[in-house]
Amino acid sequence: MKAEQWQKIKENYGEQREFLDGVFYRLRLLPENKAEMAIIHSGPCGETIHAPKVTFSQENLQPLSAFDSLATPTINLSYEQAPEKVSEIFNLTVEKFLNAKNLG
């Protein structure tokens, strides 16, 4: 993610889930200068389905982990385990966040 993309996301999303295009978007600022972007679906029984949820460093804007419970099998990876896959999910999530509010 580029610094200007992060600035747009940070300015336009927050801790409260926001319903856009049939799903919820949420940005959480975490301890240790980390952040989490999540696209959240509602399951048939009202459960929360993260598809995906990515954690990244606010310092260098690099992904740390990715989780996707809609994928089969469920994805739960750290960057160290699968750097290419986690980076791919991270970049797609950034694009979805930007596109949901026409920020891109």
C-alpha positions in Angstrom: 0.0 0.0 0.0 1.2 3.5 -0.8 1.2 6.2 1.8 -1.5 8.2 0.0 -3.7 5.2 -0.2 -3.3 4.7 3.6 -4.1 8.3 4.3 -7.3 8.1 2.3 -8.4 4.9 4.1 -7.5 6.3 7.5 -9.5 9.5 6.8 -12.6 7.7 5.5 -12.9 4.5 7.6 -13.0 3.8 11.3 -13.7 1.4 14.2 -17.5 1.4 13.4 -18.5 -1.1 10.7 -19.8 0.7 7.7 -22.3 -1.0 5.3 -21.3 -0.5 1.7 -22.1 -2.6 -1.4 -23.7 -5.4 0.6 -20.9 -5.9 3.1 -19.4 -4.1 6.1 -16.0 -2.4 6.1 -14.0 -1.7 9.3 -10.6 -0.2 10.0 -9.1 -0.8 13.5 -6.0 0.8 14.8 -4.2 -1.7 17.0 -1.4 -1.5 19.6 2.2 -1.6 18.5 1.5 0.7 15.5 -0.4 -2.0 13.7 -3.8 -1.7 11.9 -6.5 -4.1 10.7 -8.8 -3.8 7.7 -11.7 -6.1 7.5 -14.5 -6.8 5.0 -17.2 -8.4 7.0 -20.2 -10.4 5.7 -23.2 -11.4 7.7 -23.7 -15.2 7.7 -27.1 -16.9 7.4 -27.4 -17.2 11.2 -26.3 -13.6 11.9 -22.7 -14.6 12.5 -19.7 -12.4 11.4 -17.7 -13.7 8.5 -14.4 -12.0 7.8 -13.5 -12.2 4.2 -10.8 -11.0 4.4 -9.2 -9.5 7.5 -5.7 -8.2 7.1 -3.3 -6.9 9.7 -0.4 -4.6 8.7 2.3 -2.3 10.0 1.4 1.4 10.0 5.1 2.2 10.0 6.1 0.6 6.7 2.6 -0.3 5.4 3.5 -3.9 4.9 1.1 -6.8 5.6 1.6 -9.0 8.6 -1.2 -11.5 8.4 -4.4 -12.4 6.5 -7.5 -14.3 7.5 -10.5 -15.3 5.3 -13.2 -17.5 6.7 -15.2 -17.5 3.4 -12.4 -19.1 1.5 -12.3 -22.9 1.3 -10.2 -24.0 3.0 -10.1 -21.0 5.5 -7.1 -18.8 5.1 -5.2 -18.0 8.2 -1.6 -17.0 7.3 1.2 -14.9 8.5 3.5 -13.0 6.1 6.4 -15.2 7.1 4.4 -18.4 6.1 3.2 -17.2 2.7 4.5 -13.7 1.8 3.0 -13.8 -1.8 -0.4 -14.9 -0.8 -0.7 -12.5 2.2 0.5 -9.6 0.0 -2.0 -10.5 -2.7 -4.9 -10.5 -0.2 -3.6 -7.3 1.4 -3.5 -5.5 -2.0 -6.9 -6.7 -3.0 -8.3 -5.5 0.3 -6.8 -2.1 -0.1 -8.3 -1.8 -3.6 -11.8 -2.9 -2.3 -11.6 -0.3 0.5 -10.6 2.5 -1.9 -13.2 1.4 -4.5 -16.1 1.1 -2.0 -16.0 4.9 -1.5 -14.6 5.9 -4.9 -11.3 7.0 -3.3 -9.0 5.3 -5.8 
